[in-house]
Amino acid sequence: MSDLLNYASSHRGGAAVVVVLVFSLIAVIQWLAWIFEFGRFDRRSAPQRPTNPLRYVAANFFVEIINDFRHLLALVMVLLFAVALAIGMYPGVRAWDVQKLATGIQAVAAALGGLIGSIIGYYFGESAATRTNARPTGDTAPRQAAPEAGQSDIVQAPAPPEPPAQG
């Protein structure tokens, strides 16, 4: 047994190359099977499985979490800020001491205030940009040019259209 371990120890570079080659070969075979629809990738003979609603909801939940990870991260940071603020304020609230309360708030705000400000600014900025792009202001009529010097400020109404000819 020690001879096998001595051999593996002295030839570990070659063993690593063999392992990488084997995994590369497996990856290429799987890719070819996927391209040419062999084996488990065959779509024609694969029976359609009935979908489980609970499985669908769970999968959709995790897809949404992954797609909207920045929202989840922002929510976690806001909750972390709230917990840290509660812990920082607890000694002041328990002793009814305003000085301890102010010290706790200052410590938490100094550590996490900028991060929370960035998160709030991002979300309010994103909602404002979405609101501006999604809804036009309603003033879609073309504006008339301001009258030049020497022109009258009175704008004449356009002539009414001619009625259709009676025939």
Secondary structure, DSSP 8 states (H G I E B T S, - for coil): -HHHHHHHHHTHHHHHHHHHHHHHHHHHHHHHHHHTT-GGG-SSS-------HHHHHHHHHHHHHHHTHHHHHHHHHHHHHHHHHHHHHHHHHHHT-HHHHHHHHHHHHHHHHHHHHHHHHHHHHHHHHHHHHHS--S--S-------TTS-S--------------
